[in-house]
C-alpha cells in the first residue's frame, strides 16, 4: 500500500508477456461499477482463483468523492493530469499525488510494455453502452489493443482530436503507454450495477493481472468515431437544446440547434451530421459541455505492442 487509494501488486515471477499495468477506478466518485468490477478481480486474486503474473498499480482515484457519492468535490479531477498544474484544492492535490505514483511505477519496470486502463461509467445512457476514448498523443495504438478491447465486448471507440489532460492521456502523453478511458455503462449507485454485463471486461482484467494474453475479438465489429469539435460552456447562461435523457452517440442532422450560450451564442450542426457524446450542461465555466463526433473507418492495423517500450 503506497498511499491511500494506491496499491502496487508485485509478482514474485512475472510472466514473459506481462505488461506494467495501471488500473484506475473512481476518478469520478459516483461511477461505481468499475470500483465493484476491479474489487471483484482483487478478491479473486486474494482467494487464489487467479494468480499474480504482472506488476499492477491499482488506483482508487478520488476516495473522498467516492465516500460522498459525488462526481467530484471542488473540480473535475479528470481534467488536471498535467505536470505544470498550478491549481489549489482537494482534486488538484490528488492529481499531484497520482501523477508521481504512475511515474515511479513505470520507472520501476522499464523493460515492460506500459498499459493504463482508466475505468469509468457515463453520466448518460448510450447507444453504445461500453466504449473507449483513445487519448490524443504521438504514441500510436497497437493493433493488439483493438482486438483485446473487442474481446472484452467494447462496442465503440472514440478518437480524441487534441490533448485533454485526462488520467489516461497522462500515461500516453508522458510515458508512451497504451492508455484508454473505458466507459463501462451508466453511472449508478453501489449495489445497482449489472456486473454480469461486464464479465468479458472482467476476464480481460483477470488476464492482465495474471500476465496472460487476453482473449481477442474482431475489431471490425466496433464502431469508430473521431471528435470534430468540443462544445465549451462559456457563460452562466448556458443550455443544451435537447432533452436531458438524450443518449450518448445520438446523431443530429445539419442545421440542428445544439446549445445556446450568453457569450458564445448558438451552436448548430454545420454541413454534415454529427453525434453528441458526454453532453453535460452543468460543467464549470470554461469546461467541455459535449463532444461532437463523426463516424470514421477502423484504423489500419500496422503497429505492435513493442512500440511503447522505452
Buried (B, 14 or more C-beta within 10 A) or exposed (E): EBEEBBBBBEBEEBBEEBBBBBBBBBBBBBBBBBBBBBEBBBEBBEEEEBBBBBBBBBBBBBEBBBEEEEBBBBBBBBBBBBEEBEEEEBBBBBBBBBBEBBBEBBEEBEEBBBBBBBBBBBBBEBBBBBBBBBBBBEBBBBBBBBBBBBBBBBBBBBBBBEEBBBBBBBBBBBBBBBBBBBBBBBBBEEEEBEBEBBEBBBBBBBBBBBBBEBBBBEBEEBBBBBBBBBBBBBEEEBEBBBEEEBBBBBBBEEEBEBBBBEEBEEBEBEEEEBBBBBBBBEBEEEBBBBBBBBBBEEBEEEBEBEEBEE
